Amino acid sequence: MKAIDGIPIWGDPIDESALTQIKNCARSADAAALMADHHKGYSVPIGGVLAYSEHISPSGVGFDIACGNKAVLTNIPAVDICENIDRIMDQIWDTLSFGIGQHNNTRVEHALFDDPTWKLRAMAPLKQVAREQLGTIGSGNHYVDLLEDEQGRTWIGVHFGSRGLGHKTASYFLEAGGAKDGMDVDPLLLSVSSTLGSEYLACMELAGRYAYAGRDWVCAKVAHLLGAKILDEVHNHHNYAWRERHNGQDLWVVRKGATPAFPGQRGFVGGSMGDISVIIEGVDSEESKTALYSTVHGAGRVMSRTAARGKINRKTGQIITPGAISRDMMMTWVRGQNVELRGAGTDEAPQCYKRLPQVLKHHQATIRILHTLKPIGVAMAGEHEIDPYKD
């Protein structure tokens, strides 16, 4: 960890565009930090952590409100999964809904739909589509994984958020609050005592419940497909804000692409489709306090989607200009790791990401690794999906 202009920064090399963003954000924050998987985001960098005494930042939480990870341990040995991996991944691919704007073929009933927050102007038009999308995975870097730990046990891992509900909710409040458009703009801050700020917090919390419900449903569905019992689970948001106490002060801590890691708190951090994932636990240290008890949420990109995939016609998905990563290059890496892949575009190839073990080393004073998980099967949205999210 190094401090730059008083801001603790993890990782090497440091992304200069992300550094510029966090410096700008820190001017209006009570505290700031930047995790080792950082890269440029909308207004606030991915991997950025910001704390405010009486404000909340929709820019900081981002468009994919309550994006997060869940991992569940099953009672099925990984060797049994590997013996039938082709059939199992086909079943997962055919049963679950991947991609933009998809509806779940199964209607998922949940108590969250009785929440009075749905009556707010921001949420009322979104309730029906939210019902239809609950339990869908989306596109971009969102996935369903089967993983093997060091004891030969099978884990199910998922990564996605509140889907279109979160994106439309964030868009509503950014517009209502007068946020400037673009990547290099000041983050929008709303007073939590204002009507708009308090309504944003209520909507964010509902989107958080929605994201948890979706990840719960998908993990349970995959366990059912495997004929497995769930023995343990680890579940975290990493695009969210919490009211926390740090250094004797109550603060709203906004994490964008950063995982909470308080002492003893477990987290699931995923790598790329051709790299390990981990179950971690926060530890108490001076560096942990400096990080506002936060850590990475993934490996972090080293190549933009456009650079990897090339320029694409957003209507047809047709490649106009080739990118740096071909499908053959991606599949050579994935097959070399004995991973059974369904879907995925070259913008999600392992070559686009840092290696997770190297990223985690930067945070070794703040976390301990409980389990290392090797991917067996990975399912993501298909080659021609276009991710509309800015974060």
C-alpha positions as CSV (number, residue, x, y, z in Angstrom):
1,M,0.0,0.0,0.0
2,K,1.2,3.5,-0.7
3,A,-0.4,6.9,0.0
4,I,-0.7,9.4,-2.8
5,D,-2.0,12.8,-1.9
6,G,-3.1,11.3,1.4
7,I,-5.2,8.5,-0.3
8,P,-4.2,4.9,0.4
9,I,-3.7,3.1,-2.9
10,W,-3.2,-0.7,-3.4
11,G,-1.9,-2.4,-6.5
12,D,0.9,-2.1,-9.0
13,P,0.9,-0.7,-11.6
14,I,-1.4,2.1,-10.7
15,D,-4.0,3.0,-13.3
16,E,-3.5,6.7,-13.8
17,S,-7.0,7.3,-15.0
18,A,-8.5,5.6,-11.9
19,L,-6.0,7.6,-9.7
20,T,-7.1,10.9,-11.2
21,Q,-10.7,9.9,-10.5
22,I,-10.2,8.9,-6.9
23,K,-8.2,12.1,-6.3
24,N,-11.1,14.1,-7.6
25,C,-13.6,12.2,-5.5
26,A,-11.5,12.5,-2.3
27,R,-11.9,16.3,-2.4
28,S,-15.5,16.0,-1.3
29,A,-15.2,12.9,0.9
30,D,-14.3,12.4,4.5
31,A,-12.1,9.4,3.5
32,A,-11.1,7.6,0.4
33,A,-9.2,4.5,-0.7
34,L,-8.5,2.6,-3.9
35,M,-8.2,-1.2,-4.1
36,A,-5.7,-3.2,-6.1
37,D,-8.2,-4.3,-8.8
38,H,-8.9,-0.6,-9.6
39,H,-9.7,0.7,-13.1
40,K,-11.6,3.7,-14.5
41,G,-15.3,3.9,-14.0
42,Y,-18.2,6.4,-14.3
43,S,-17.1,9.4,-12.1
44,V,-15.9,7.0,-9.4
45,P,-13.3,4.4,-10.2
46,I,-14.0,0.7,-9.9
47,G,-12.3,-0.4,-6.7
48,G,-13.0,3.0,-5.1
49,V,-14.1,3.4,-1.5
50,L,-15.5,6.7,-0.3
51,A,-16.9,7.8,3.0
52,Y,-19.3,10.6,3.8
53,S,-20.7,11.8,7.1
54,E,-24.1,13.0,5.8
55,H,-24.1,12.4,2.1
56,I,-24.7,9.4,-0.3
57,S,-23.3,9.1,-3.8
58,P,-25.4,7.4,-6.5
59,S,-22.3,7.8,-8.7
60,G,-20.3,5.9,-6.2
61,V,-22.7,3.0,-5.9
62,G,-22.9,3.0,-9.6
63,F,-25.4,1.8,-12.2
64,D,-25.4,-1.9,-11.2
65,I,-26.7,-1.3,-7.7
66,A,-25.9,-4.2,-5.4
67,C,-23.8,-6.1,-7.8
68,G,-22.2,-8.8,-5.8
69,N,-21.0,-12.4,-5.4
70,K,-22.4,-15.5,-3.7
71,A,-20.6,-18.8,-3.3
72,V,-22.2,-22.0,-1.8
73,L,-20.5,-25.1,-0.7
74,T,-22.2,-28.4,-1.8
75,N,-22.0,-31.9,-0.6
76,I,-21.0,-33.3,-4.0
77,P,-17.3,-34.2,-4.7
78,A,-15.8,-32.3,-7.6
79,V,-14.7,-35.5,-9.2
80,D,-18.3,-36.4,-9.7
81,I,-19.0,-33.1,-11.4
82,C,-15.9,-33.4,-13.6
83,E,-17.1,-36.8,-14.9
84,N,-20.3,-35.3,-16.2
85,I,-19.2,-31.7,-16.7
86,D,-20.4,-31.4,-20.4
87,R,-23.9,-32.5,-19.6
88,I,-24.1,-30.4,-16.4
89,M,-23.0,-27.2,-18.1
90,D,-25.5,-27.8,-20.9
91,Q,-28.2,-28.2,-18.3
92,I,-27.2,-24.9,-16.5
93,W,-27.0,-23.1,-19.9
94,D,-30.4,-24.4,-21.0
95,T,-32.2,-23.8,-17.6
96,L,-30.9,-20.3,-16.6
97,S,-31.4,-17.0,-18.4
98,F,-28.2,-15.2,-19.5
99,G,-28.1,-11.9,-21.4
100,I,-29.6,-8.4,-21.5
101,G,-33.3,-8.0,-21.0
102,Q,-34.0,-11.6,-20.4
103,H,-37.0,-12.8,-18.4
104,N,-36.9,-15.8,-16.1
105,N,-38.9,-18.7,-17.4
106,T,-39.8,-19.4,-13.7
107,R,-41.8,-16.8,-11.9
108,V,-40.0,-16.2,-8.5
109,E,-42.3,-15.1,-5.7
110,H,-40.6,-13.1,-2.9
111,A,-41.7,-11.0,0.1
112,L,-39.6,-8.1,-1.2
113,F,-42.4,-7.3,-3.7
114,D,-44.6,-6.3,-0.8
115,D,-42.1,-3.5,0.2
116,P,-43.8,-0.1,0.3
117,T,-40.7,1.4,-1.5
118,W,-42.2,0.1,-4.8
119,K,-44.7,3.0,-4.5
120,L,-42.0,5.7,-4.9
121,R,-41.9,7.4,-8.2
122,A,-38.5,6.0,-9.0
123,M,-39.6,2.4,-8.5
124,A,-43.3,2.1,-9.4
125,P,-42.7,1.7,-13.2
126,L,-40.0,-1.0,-12.6
127,K,-41.9,-3.5,-10.4
128,Q,-43.3,-5.6,-13.2
129,V,-40.0,-6.0,-15.1
130,A,-38.2,-6.6,-11.8
131,R,-40.6,-9.5,-11.2
132,E,-39.9,-10.9,-14.6
133,Q,-36.1,-10.6,-14.3
134,L,-35.6,-11.9,-10.8
135,G,-33.2,-14.9,-11.1
136,T,-31.7,-13.9,-14.4
137,I,-27.9,-13.4,-14.7
138,G,-27.4,-10.7,-17.3
139,S,-24.3,-10.1,-19.4
140,G,-20.9,-8.5,-19.2
141,N,-18.7,-10.2,-16.5
142,H,-21.7,-11.8,-14.8
143,Y,-21.5,-15.5,-14.5
144,V,-22.4,-18.9,-12.9
145,D,-19.4,-21.0,-12.0
146,L,-18.8,-24.5,-10.7
147,L,-15.5,-24.6,-8.7
148,E,-13.3,-27.1,-6.9
149,D,-11.6,-26.2,-3.6
150,E,-8.3,-27.6,-2.2
151,Q,-10.3,-30.4,-0.5
152,G,-11.9,-31.6,-3.7
153,R,-15.3,-30.1,-2.8
154,T,-17.7,-28.5,-5.2
155,W,-18.7,-24.8,-4.9
156,I,-21.3,-22.9,-6.9
157,G,-20.3,-19.3,-7.5
158,V,-22.4,-16.5,-9.0
159,H,-21.8,-12.8,-9.9
160,F,-24.5,-10.3,-10.8
161,G,-26.6,-7.5,-9.3
162,S,-30.0,-6.0,-9.4
163,R,-30.2,-6.2,-13.2
164,G,-32.3,-3.6,-15.1
165,L,-33.9,-2.5,-11.8
166,G,-30.6,-1.2,-10.5
167,H,-29.6,0.4,-13.8
168,K,-32.9,2.3,-14.2
169,T,-33.0,3.3,-10.5
170,A,-29.5,4.7,-10.7
171,S,-30.3,6.5,-13.9
172,Y,-33.4,8.1,-12.3
173,F,-31.5,9.5,-9.3
174,L,-28.5,10.6,-11.3
175,E,-30.8,12.6,-13.6
176,A,-33.0,13.9,-10.7
177,G,-29.9,15.0,-8.8
178,G,-28.4,16.8,-11.8
179,A,-25.4,14.6,-12.3
180,K,-23.2,15.5,-15.2
181,D,-22.8,12.9,-17.9
182,G,-19.4,11.4,-18.8
183,M,-16.6,9.5,-17.1
184,D,-14.5,12.3,-15.8
185,V,-17.1,14.3,-13.9
186,D,-17.6,15.1,-10.2
187,P,-19.6,12.4,-8.3
188,L,-23.2,13.3,-7.5
189,L,-23.7,13.7,-3.8
190,L,-27.1,13.8,-2.2
191,S,-27.7,14.8,1.4
192,V,-29.2,11.9,3.3
193,S,-31.6,14.3,5.1
194,S,-33.0,15.5,1.8
195,T,-36.1,13.9,0.2
196,L,-34.1,12.8,-2.8
197,G,-31.3,11.4,-0.7
198,S,-33.6,9.5,1.7
199,E,-35.5,8.1,-1.3
200,Y,-32.3,7.0,-3.0
201,L,-31.2,5.1,0.2
202,A,-34.6,3.3,0.4
203,C,-34.4,2.4,-3.3
204,M,-30.8,1.2,-3.0
205,E,-31.7,-1.0,0.0
206,L,-34.6,-2.5,-2.0
207,A,-32.3,-3.1,-5.0
208,G,-29.9,-4.8,-2.5
209,R,-32.7,-7.2,-1.3
210,Y,-33.6,-7.9,-4.9
211,A,-30.0,-8.7,-5.8
212,Y,-29.6,-11.0,-2.8
213,A,-32.9,-12.8,-3.7
214,G,-31.7,-13.3,-7.3
215,R,-28.4,-14.8,-6.3
216,D,-30.0,-16.9,-3.7
217,W,-32.4,-18.3,-6.3
218,V,-29.8,-19.0,-8.9
219,C,-27.5,-20.8,-6.4
220,A,-30.4,-22.9,-5.1
221,K,-31.5,-23.7,-8.7
222,V,-28.0,-24.9,-9.7
223,A,-27.8,-27.0,-6.5
224,H,-31.1,-28.6,-7.4
225,L,-29.8,-29.3,-10.9
226,L,-26.7,-31.0,-9.4
227,G,-28.9,-32.9,-6.9
228,A,-26.8,-31.3,-4.2
229,K,-27.3,-30.0,-0.7
230,I,-26.0,-26.6,0.3
231,L,-23.7,-26.9,3.3
232,D,-22.4,-23.3,3.6
233,E,-22.8,-19.9,1.9
234,V,-20.8,-16.7,1.5
235,H,-22.7,-13.7,0.2
236,N,-21.6,-10.0,-0.4
237,H,-22.5,-6.9,-2.3
238,H,-19.6,-4.9,-3.8
239,N,-21.6,-2.0,-5.4
240,Y,-23.3,-0.6,-2.3
241,A,-23.3,1.8,0.6
242,W,-23.4,1.0,4.3
243,R,-23.7,3.1,7.5
244,E,-20.5,2.2,9.4
245,R,-18.4,3.5,12.2
246,H,-14.7,4.3,11.5
247,N,-12.3,6.1,13.8
248,G,-15.1,7.1,16.1
249,Q,-17.2,8.6,13.3
250,D,-20.5,7.4,11.8
251,L,-20.1,7.4,8.0
252,W,-21.8,6.3,4.8
253,V,-19.2,4.1,3.2
254,V,-19.7,3.7,-0.5
255,R,-17.9,0.8,-2.2
256,K,-17.8,0.5,-6.0
257,G,-16.3,-2.8,-6.9
258,A,-14.9,-3.3,-3.4
259,T,-15.8,-6.0,-1.0
260,P,-16.5,-5.3,2.7
261,A,-13.8,-7.1,4.8
262,F,-14.3,-6.5,8.5
263,P,-12.4,-8.8,10.9
264,G,-14.0,-12.3,10.6
265,Q,-16.2,-11.3,7.8
266,R,-16.0,-13.7,4.8
267,G,-16.2,-12.8,1.2
268,F,-16.2,-14.5,-2.2
269,V,-13.9,-12.9,-4.8
270,G,-13.9,-14.2,-8.3
271,G,-11.1,-14.2,-10.9
272,S,-11.5,-14.5,-14.6
273,M,-13.0,-17.6,-16.4
274,G,-9.4,-19.0,-16.5
275,D,-8.2,-18.2,-13.1
276,I,-8.8,-19.1,-9.5
277,S,-11.4,-17.6,-7.2
278,V,-11.1,-17.4,-3.4
279,I,-13.1,-17.3,-0.1
280,I,-11.5,-14.7,2.1
281,E,-11.8,-13.4,5.6
282,G,-11.1,-9.9,6.8
283,V,-8.5,-9.5,9.5
284,D,-7.9,-6.6,12.0
285,S,-4.8,-4.5,11.2
286,E,-3.8,-0.9,10.8
287,E,-3.9,-1.4,7.0
288,S,-7.4,-2.8,7.3
289,K,-8.5,0.4,9.1
290,T,-6.9,2.5,6.4
291,A,-8.8,0.5,3.8
292,L,-12.1,1.2,5.7
293,Y,-12.2,-2.6,6.1
294,S,-12.5,-3.1,2.3
295,T,-10.8,-5.3,-0.2
296,V,-10.9,-6.3,-3.9
297,H,-14.0,-7.6,-5.6
298,G,-12.2,-9.4,-8.5
299,A,-9.0,-9.3,-10.5
300,G,-9.5,-6.0,-12.3
301,R,-9.4,-5.4,-16.0
302,V,-6.2,-4.6,-17.9
303,M,-7.8,-4.3,-21.3
304,S,-11.1,-2.5,-22.3
305,R,-14.0,-4.4,-23.8
306,T,-13.5,-2.6,-27.1
307,A,-9.8,-3.2,-27.3
308,A,-10.3,-7.0,-26.6
309,R,-13.4,-7.6,-28.7
310,G,-13.1,-4.9,-31.4
311,K,-15.6,-2.4,-32.5
312,I,-19.1,-3.9,-32.8
313,N,-22.4,-2.9,-34.4
314,R,-24.5,-2.4,-31.3
315,K,-27.7,-3.4,-33.1
316,T,-26.4,-6.6,-34.9
317,G,-23.4,-7.6,-32.8
318,Q,-21.4,-7.8,-36.0
319,I,-17.6,-7.1,-35.5
320,I,-16.7,-4.0,-37.5
321,T,-13.0,-3.8,-36.4
322,P,-11.3,-6.9,-34.9
323,G,-10.0,-6.7,-31.4
324,A,-6.7,-7.9,-29.8
325,I,-8.2,-11.2,-28.5
326,S,-9.5,-13.8,-30.8
327,R,-11.9,-16.6,-29.7
328,D,-9.1,-19.1,-30.4
329,M,-6.8,-17.3,-28.0
330,M,-9.5,-17.2,-25.4
331,M,-10.4,-20.9,-25.8
332,T,-6.7,-22.0,-25.8
333,W,-6.3,-20.4,-22.3
334,V,-9.6,-21.8,-21.0
335,R,-9.0,-25.4,-22.3
336,G,-5.5,-25.2,-20.8
337,Q,-7.2,-24.8,-17.4
338,N,-9.6,-27.7,-18.1
339,V,-12.6,-25.3,-17.8
340,E,-15.9,-26.2,-19.6
341,L,-17.2,-22.9,-21.0
342,R,-20.7,-21.9,-22.1
343,G,-21.2,-18.6,-23.8
344,A,-18.8,-15.7,-23.1
345,G,-17.3,-13.2,-25.5
346,T,-13.7,-12.3,-26.0
347,D,-14.2,-9.1,-24.0
348,E,-14.3,-11.5,-21.0
349,A,-11.3,-13.5,-22.0
350,P,-8.7,-14.2,-19.2
351,Q,-6.2,-12.0,-21.2
352,C,-8.4,-9.0,-20.3
353,Y,-7.8,-9.4,-16.6
354,K,-5.0,-9.2,-14.0
355,R,-4.1,-12.5,-12.3
356,L,-6.0,-12.7,-9.1
357,P,-3.2,-14.2,-6.9
358,Q,-1.0,-11.2,-7.8
359,V,-3.9,-8.8,-6.9
360,L,-4.6,-10.5,-3.6
361,K,-0.9,-10.2,-2.5
362,H,-1.4,-6.4,-2.3
363,H,-4.0,-6.9,0.4
364,Q,-2.3,-9.7,2.4
365,A,-2.2,-7.5,5.4
366,T,-6.0,-7.0,5.4
367,I,-7.4,-10.5,4.5
368,R,-6.6,-14.2,4.8
369,I,-7.5,-16.7,2.2
370,L,-9.7,-19.5,3.5
371,H,-10.2,-21.5,0.3
372,T,-8.8,-21.4,-3.2
373,L,-11.3,-22.4,-5.8
374,K,-10.4,-23.7,-9.3
375,P,-13.0,-23.3,-12.0
376,I,-14.5,-26.4,-13.5
377,G,-17.3,-25.0,-15.5
378,V,-18.2,-21.3,-16.4
379,A,-21.4,-20.0,-18.0
380,M,-21.8,-16.4,-19.2
381,A,-23.8,-14.5,-21.7
382,G,-23.0,-15.2,-25.3
383,E,-20.5,-13.7,-27.8
384,H,-22.8,-11.1,-29.3
385,E,-24.3,-9.6,-26.1
386,I,-23.7,-5.9,-25.7
387,D,-23.4,-4.8,-22.1
388,P,-25.2,-1.4,-21.7
389,Y,-23.9,-0.7,-18.2
390,K,-21.3,2.1,-17.8
391,D,-19.8,0.3,-14.7
